[in-house]
Amino acid sequence: MKTYTYKKSVALFKRAAKVIPCGIYGHMSPAPLVPASDYPFYASRAKGPRFWDVDGNEFIDYMCAYGPMVLGYNHPKVDAAAQKQLKSGNCITSPAPIMVELAEYLVDLISIADWAFFAKNGGDVTSYAIMTARAATGRKKIVLVHGGYHGVAPWAQATGHPGVIDEDQSTLLRVEWNDFEGLERLVNAHPGQIAGFMATPYHHPTFSDSVLPAPGYWSRVEALCKKNGIVLIIDDVRCGFRLDMRGSAEYFGFKPDLACYCKAIANGYPLSALVGTEALKTAAARVFYTGSYWFSAVPMAASLAALKELRRIDGPALMQARGKKLLDGLTDIARSHGYTLRVDGVPSMPSVYITDDESLMLHQDWCAECTKRGAYFTSHHNWFVSTAHTDADIKKTWNVADEAFRVVKKKY
Ligand SMILES: Cc1ncc(COP(=O)(O)O)c(C=O)c1O
């Protein structure tokens, strides 16, 4: 099997490093790609479950743009809806009717939603959720889960990160994932002071295992929040529409007050949404919150088309089934080489680790060997499976994985 080289990617990155801080910043930075020399840095085009880098190498993509791609890149129905809206207008002095249509669709689709508010990024709506909880309760404190990711606003970053000051986080309290008693202790220690509890539907931190909710965890949290007037906020930015079209809270059997969406909501067009219950609508309306591009009509048209298509084909069930097939095969192939592949999280968004080497060198090397043979895997972040990944793609991925295991076996 031919292995890829990345001459043009490296040359472009060198140019970028001169004019862009970090060259490529944030989650797409090459820093966590180990070894970075085995990964492409720039994509030239994408279609379905694949992308091609600037050197012409083809990848079956298991990162899906870190989540926004859900139906396949350049999906014809989504792109047609976006193009149609573009011809009428995108960013105009008044919002377009599609905004109302999309809000009505989300209210109909998502179990807890009585209203919907639109922005661009996941972090826009996690911040808005916190402001709404504070406006509704008149309280300051917010409880978060250790290691949970909610965006890059100063409140959402880890303490001590450059540019973040203690005051940004002075109203935050943190609890371990799945620790109901810990949350209860915090609530009792801060009576009448906690505005909201925000968590992802299950714990999917970067650089470590994903952990599902313990039995009864969410129903106990829901009851505790209700009893103490705390707004329960679900950050469904990453899982949203990958577990259940009605919201991931429905998948785990509980009812939050607010839910944040982004990633899969428009198959790659820039859009996020906060939805909430009737009881919080007035508080949400009182918070001043807006942005230059938040009323753009094209992403809203794309979103409506993407959600309708996901609902039509039961996208979450399809992704779960395809993910399960991929992972069962990979686990068997690992075993045939004498390795253990541990899979956490859910099949549509799996967190995958080879457990035979605690240093993670083996795991990183295997992911890199797969990537430079055409199956794009990262070693530090959960993967994503889309509805566009076919059985043929999965078979090809198994062949790549098999050869990559043979290569790493010689080293480890
Ligand atoms: C669970 C979760 N919340 C919030 C965010 C922030 O979203 P964005 O990067 O679009 O601001 C992310 C992004 O990865 C996320 O996974």
The ligand as a Gaussian input file, in Angstrom:
#p B3LYP/6-31G(d) Opt

LIG

0 1
 C      -19.360000      19.866000      23.511000
 C      -18.885000      21.116000      22.846000
 N      -19.338000      22.296000      23.260000
 C      -18.960000      23.453000      22.718000
 C      -18.054000      23.457000      21.679000
 C      -17.624000      24.763000      21.076000
 O      -18.099000      24.874000      19.787000
 P      -17.417000      25.902000      18.787000
 O      -16.010000      25.427000      18.575000
 O      -18.240000      25.802000      17.550000
 O      -17.483000      27.237000      19.437000
 C      -17.563000      22.252000      21.184000
 C      -16.588000      22.222000      20.102000
 O      -15.917000      21.241000      19.850000
 C      -17.983000      21.038000      21.785000
 O      -17.548000      19.863000      21.361000

